Amino acid sequence: MAAAVTVLLDGIASGMLLFVLSVGLSVTLGLMNVVNLAHGAFGMVGGYVCAVLLNRAGVPFVVCLLAATLAAALLGWVLERLLYVRLYGRDHLDQVLFSIGLVFVLGACADWLMGARQQLIQLPEWLSGRVEIAGVGLGRYRIFLILLCGAVAAGLHFGLVRTRFGARLRAAVDDGTVARGMGLPVGRIFSLTFALGSGLAGLGGALGVEVLGLDPNFPLKYLVYFLVVVAVGGANSVAGPFVAAILLGVLDVAGKYWVPQVGAFVIYTAMVALLLLRPDGLLAKARS
């Protein structure tokens, strides 16, 4: 029983982390209609910012998370204004080729600046070790991941669904010409949205250094996981990818714990089964 609870907690924490890393891709793909396969590179940038500040400058971990988020968001905003804006309305193949090329460029920069070795961080004492609850050992950092990523998910859902900015974003996506005619700053809305998605990836990358590791191959290594979450959850909402990430995280951890000889094959089997059952996404309305 204790082992099952531990696996469940680790799976939920893994899923929460996967959601924060992936949801920006869901936003840019589903709401902005931009296929940004370089999304994981912003997570890599956030991870390196966190590792450098924490290991070399001794900056508190929470401040490192904030700095990683802001750095990735700023990079996303700059690249969107300089490069991505030229791809709006272009064929998806052009977007795929550009974003994959950007992955290799940023990966090469990371390799040149930081080297190819894995980055390690030392968590603060209040996040290290385990706590005993009802006889079950629970990792403090896993609990922290669940609480923080859960708050991010709730805030993002509220921001995109319940606020004026979310309404303006949906209007700009539905018909940019009409939105501009009504005086909406479509370009600024898209820039802020892209920066938001990039910042969330940076936050996920910083949080994932301890769990996933970090090296210049990070964007390519986990790209398939990001795409699986978006494909299974659907790219038109926040709730869909959230449920998909939690489900896939639990299945992935449980599979690696109880059937380690199968390894990561469990998550791909689950993806195929879920897409066969719900091809439009877990929470999408059934086709008539």
C-alpha positions in Angstrom: 0.0 0.0 0.0 2.8 2.4 0.9 4.6 1.7 -2.3 1.4 2.3 -4.3 0.9 5.7 -2.6 4.5 6.6 -3.2 4.3 5.7 -6.9 1.0 7.6 -7.2 2.6 10.7 -5.7 5.7 10.5 -7.8 3.5 10.0 -10.9 1.4 13.0 -10.1 4.5 15.1 -9.5 6.0 13.9 -12.8 2.8 14.7 -14.6 2.5 18.2 -13.0 6.1 18.9 -14.2 5.3 17.6 -17.6 2.3 19.8 -17.8 4.2 23.0 -17.0 6.8 22.1 -19.6 4.2 21.3 -22.2 1.4 23.7 -21.7 3.2 26.5 -23.5 3.3 24.4 -26.6 -0.4 23.7 -26.3 -1.1 27.5 -26.1 1.0 28.4 -29.1 -0.3 25.5 -31.2 -3.9 25.5 -30.1 -4.5 29.2 -29.6 -2.0 30.8 -32.0 -1.8 28.0 -34.6 2.0 28.0 -34.5 3.9 24.7 -34.5 6.8 25.6 -32.2 8.9 22.5 -31.9 11.6 24.6 -30.3 9.5 24.9 -27.2 11.7 22.6 -25.1 14.7 24.9 -25.8 13.1 27.6 -23.6 12.8 24.9 -20.9 16.5 24.3 -21.4 17.3 28.0 -21.0 15.3 28.2 -17.8 17.1 25.1 -16.5 20.6 26.6 -17.2 19.7 30.0 -15.7 18.5 28.2 -12.5 21.6 26.0 -12.3 24.1 28.9 -12.9 22.4 31.2 -10.3 22.0 28.5 -7.7 25.4 26.8 -8.1 27.7 29.7 -8.9 26.0 32.7 -7.4 24.3 31.1 -4.4 21.0 32.7 -5.2 18.0 31.2 -3.2 16.1 28.5 -5.1 12.8 30.3 -5.3 14.5 33.4 -6.7 16.2 31.1 -9.3 12.9 29.8 -10.4 11.6 33.3 -10.9 14.7 34.4 -12.8 14.5 31.3 -15.0 10.9 32.1 -15.8 11.6 35.7 -16.7 14.7 34.8 -18.7 12.9 32.3 -20.9 9.9 34.6 -21.3 12.2 37.5 -22.4 14.0 35.2 -24.9 10.6 34.0 -26.2 9.4 37.6 -26.6 12.6 38.7 -28.4 12.5 35.7 -30.8 8.8 36.1 -31.4 9.2 39.7 -32.4 12.3 39.1 -34.5 11.6 35.7 -36.1 8.4 33.9 -35.2 6.2 36.8 -36.2 7.3 36.2 -39.8 5.9 32.7 -39.7 2.3 33.5 -38.7 0.1 32.4 -41.5 2.8 30.4 -43.1 2.6 26.7 -43.8 3.1 24.4 -40.8 6.0 22.7 -42.6 7.9 26.1 -42.6 7.2 26.4 -38.9 8.4 22.9 -38.2 11.6 23.4 -40.2 12.4 26.7 -38.6 11.7 25.6 -35.0 13.8 22.4 -35.4 16.6 24.5 -36.8 16.3 26.8 -33.8 16.6 23.8 -31.4 19.9 22.9 -32.9 21.2 26.5 -32.8 20.2 27.0 -29.1 21.5 23.5 -28.2 24.9 24.3 -29.8 25.0 27.6 -27.9 24.3 25.7 -24.6 27.0 23.2 -25.5 29.6 25.9 -26.2 28.8 27.9 -23.1 28.1 25.2 -20.5 29.6 22.0 -22.0 27.9 18.7 -22.7 27.9 17.4 -19.1 24.8 17.0 -17.0 24.0 19.9 -14.8 23.4 19.1 -11.1 21.8 21.3 -8.5 21.7 21.2 -4.7 18.2 21.7 -3.4 17.7 23.8 -0.3 17.3 21.9 3.0 13.6 22.5 3.2 13.0 20.7 -0.1 15.4 17.8 0.6 14.6 14.5 2.1 11.3 12.9 2.9 8.5 13.3 5.3 6.4 10.6 6.9 2.6 10.9 6.6 0.5 8.1 7.9 3.5 5.7 7.6 4.1 6.6 4.0 7.4 8.3 3.0 6.8 11.3 0.7 9.5 13.3 -1.0 9.4 17.0 0.0 10.4 18.1 -3.5 7.6 16.0 -5.1 5.1 17.7 -2.8 6.5 21.1 -3.7 6.1 20.2 -7.4 2.5 19.2 -7.0 1.6 22.3 -5.0 3.4 24.8 -7.2 2.5 23.3 -10.6 -1.1 22.9 -9.4 -1.2 26.6 -8.6 0.3 27.4 -12.0 -2.3 25.3 -13.8 -5.2 26.9 -11.9 -3.9 30.4 -12.5 -3.3 29.8 -16.2 -6.8 28.3 -16.7 -8.3 31.3 -14.9 -6.2 33.7 -17.0 -7.1 32.3 -20.3 -10.8 31.5 -19.6 -12.0 34.2 -17.1 -10.0 37.3 -17.9 -10.3 40.1 -20.5 -6.8 39.1 -21.8 -8.0 35.6 -22.5 -11.1 36.9 -24.3 -9.0 39.2 -26.4 -6.6 36.3 -27.3 -9.4 34.1 -28.4 -10.9 36.9 -30.5 -7.5 37.6 -32.1 -7.1 33.9 -33.0 -10.6 33.5 -34.3 -10.4 36.4 -36.7 -7.4 38.7 -36.5 -8.7 41.1 -39.2 -11.9 41.8 -37.3 -10.0 42.0 -34.0 -7.7 44.6 -35.5 -10.7 46.5 -36.8 -12.1 46.6 -33.3 -8.9 48.2 -32.1 -7.3 45.1 -30.4 -3.5 45.1 -30.4 -3.2 41.6 -32.0 0.5 41.7 -32.4 1.0 42.6 -28.7 -1.4 40.0 -27.6 0.4 37.3 -29.6 3.8 38.5 -28.2 2.6 38.3 -24.6 1.1 34.9 -25.2 4.2 33.5 -26.7 6.3 35.0 -23.9 3.9 33.4 -21.4 4.3 30.0 -23.0 8.1 30.4 -23.1 8.2 31.5 -19.5 6.2 28.5 -18.3 8.7 26.3 -20.2 11.5 28.0 -18.5 9.9 27.4 -15.1 9.4 23.8 -16.0 13.0 23.4 -17.1 14.2 24.9 -13.8 12.0 22.7 -11.8 13.0 19.7 -13.9 16.8 19.9 -13.4 16.5 17.8 -10.3 14.1 15.3 -11.8 14.8 15.1 -15.5 18.4 16.3 -15.7 19.8 19.0 -18.0 22.1 19.0 -20.9 22.2 20.5 -24.4 20.1 17.6 -25.8 17.2 18.4 -23.4 14.9 20.0 -26.1 15.2 16.9 -28.4 15.2 14.4 -25.6 11.8 15.4 -24.2 10.2 16.8 -27.4 8.2 13.6 -27.9 6.8 13.8 -24.3 5.6 17.4 -24.9 4.0 16.4 -28.2 2.3 13.4 -26.5 0.7 15.6 -23.8 -0.6 18.0 -26.4 -1.8 15.3 -28.7 -3.6 13.3 -26.0 -5.0 16.3 -24.1 -5.9 18.4 -27.1 -4.4 21.8 -28.1 -7.5 23.9 -27.5 -7.6 24.1 -23.8 -5.5 24.0 -20.6 -7.6 21.4 -18.8 -7.1 18.8 -21.5 -3.3 18.8 -21.4 -3.4 19.0 -17.6 -5.4 15.8 -17.3 -3.3 14.1 -20.0 -0.1 15.0 -18.3 -1.2 13.7 -14.9 -2.5 10.5 -16.4 0.6 9.9 -18.5 2.9 10.8 -15.6 1.2 8.2 -13.3 1.3 5.5 -16.0 4.9 6.2 -16.8 6.1 6.1 -13.2 4.0 3.0 -12.4 5.3 1.2 -15.5 8.9 2.0 -14.7 8.4 0.9 -11.1 6.4 -2.3 -11.6 7.5 -3.4 -15.1 10.9 -1.9 -15.5 11.8 -4.2 -18.4 9.1 -2.5 -20.5 10.4 1.0 -19.5 9.0 4.0 -21.4 7.0 1.8 -23.7 4.0 2.1 -21.3 3.5 5.8 -22.0 3.5 5.3 -25.8 1.0 2.4 -25.5 -1.2 4.6 -23.4 -1.0 7.4 -26.0 -2.1 5.1 -28.8 -5.0 3.8 -26.8 -6.2 7.2 -25.7 -5.9 8.7 -29.2 -8.0 5.8 -30.5 -10.6 6.4 -27.9 -10.5 10.2 -27.9 -8.8 11.4 -31.2 -9.8 15.0 -30.6 -8.4 15.1 -27.0 -9.5 13.8 -23.6 -11.9 16.6 -22.8 -12.9 17.5 -26.4 -16.6 17.2 -27.3 -17.4 14.0 -29.2 -17.9 14.3 -32.9 -21.4 14.3 -34.1 
